[in-house]
Amino acid sequence: MDARFTPEQDHIRRTLRELLHKRCSPGEVRAAVDTPAGYDPALWTALARDLGLPGLALPEVHGGVGGTTTELALAAEELGRALAPSPLLATAVLAAPLVTALGTDAQRADLLPRIASGALTATLAVPGACLAAVLSLTGEPRRDWAGGGRAGGVQAARRAGGWRLYGQVGQVLDGHSAQLLLVAAHAGGYARSRTLLFLVPGDAPGLVRTRQTSLDATRPQARLELRDVPAELLGDEEADVGACLARAGDVTATVLAAEAVGAADRILELTVEHAQRREQFGRAIGSFQAVKHRLADVYVQVQAARSAAYYAAWETASTEPGATTATTAREEERVGGLALAQALDSLRTAAAEGIQLHGGIGFTWEHEAQLYFKRAAGDELLFGPVHRLRAHAADAARLFDTGEVAV
């Protein structure tokens, strides 16, 4: 494993950090989340058009940069430092890989170039609060996770004019503003019960979208109501949707881990700066041994999380379709979930220590420390919790399998 970054990767990090420093201050973040879209469209245009972030991991033949998950993770780390609200996670991490893996040639040719340019935003909508399980991060999803014919899911029915969708989906990332929805729906009767993915335009007739109040305002969510909504099947009916979702889950966990590392690193920086300025008993509180130990512990945890995230990015990139390294033999290995658990743990610790060491201002609404704490809690609610991420990784690796056969 060569842990060094290429000049191109260093350029992505440096350029993106400079742009976010100029255009994504804490005040601008707060203003952006209060807009109808939940993010700054002008900043998104700059990220997409000038830096090409949505197309970093998309093939050049479809208008992308031709990079890997590593480049996408490095970009996410910088976005995490600033807590920059954007549709990158929903569009480039959740939706684009599924279109690439499952879409027909015509669908890929139509959708991927627009996603790569930033002209089209997209998201994944799965019924119920089971996104982490559907992505195989905290366990394997049930066979009927998309509804199974019961209320609370989404049902797909084939009509003379095509497919129609019925049902409701909650907690959809950027669901209120995405221009394209990838909706998971249950199709077929009992004998041919299966889950398929459908393409639904954001302005489709019969679709009602309502933005929900979320713990982390920088991650806007929405509830979708589908009332006889026309939809287009993504790919064909024989596609292995479960395997593609599991693969997308590993990429999602890897990118989220890098993003959490960036956020943890930034709140640690803010806490160290405050400890060097804040004085008690005539000296900076950062000079007290107890404070030094606490900050040192956080630093070690953040660096460990960064190593795990970088390894996950390298491993995921080396097993992507078209990779030629020897590590392609380990395609079934999934390390993104473990890296995400480590990163979320470090972010939660760094944010909590930051609030404590900032003293009286640390827990106030006006200070930015609370934003990092909410990011940690919100991500754990959506993609965790941490102990389940680790437990599923242990089960998948048969870590505690004794090999004994029950009699």
ABEGO torsion letter per residue (X at the ends): XBABBBAAAAAAAAAAAAAAAAABBAAAAAAAAABAAGBBAAAAAAAAAAAGAAAAABBAAAGBAGBBAAAAAAAAAAAAAAGBBBAAAAAAAAAAAAAAAABBAAAAAAAAAAAAAGABBBBBBBBEBAAAAAAGAAEBBBAAAAGGGBBGBBBBBBBAAEBBBBEBBBGBBGAAABABBBBBBBBEBAAABBBBBBBBBAABBGBBBBBBBBABAABBBBBBBBBGBBBBBBEBAABBAAAAAAAAAAAAAAAAAAAAAAAAAAAAAAAAAAAAABBBGGBBAAABAAAAAAAAAAAAAAAAAAAAAAAAAAAAAAABBGBABAAAAAAABBAAAAAAAAAAAAAAAAAAAAAAAAEAAAABAABAAAAAAAAAAAAAAAAOBAAAAAAAAAAAAGAABAGBBBX
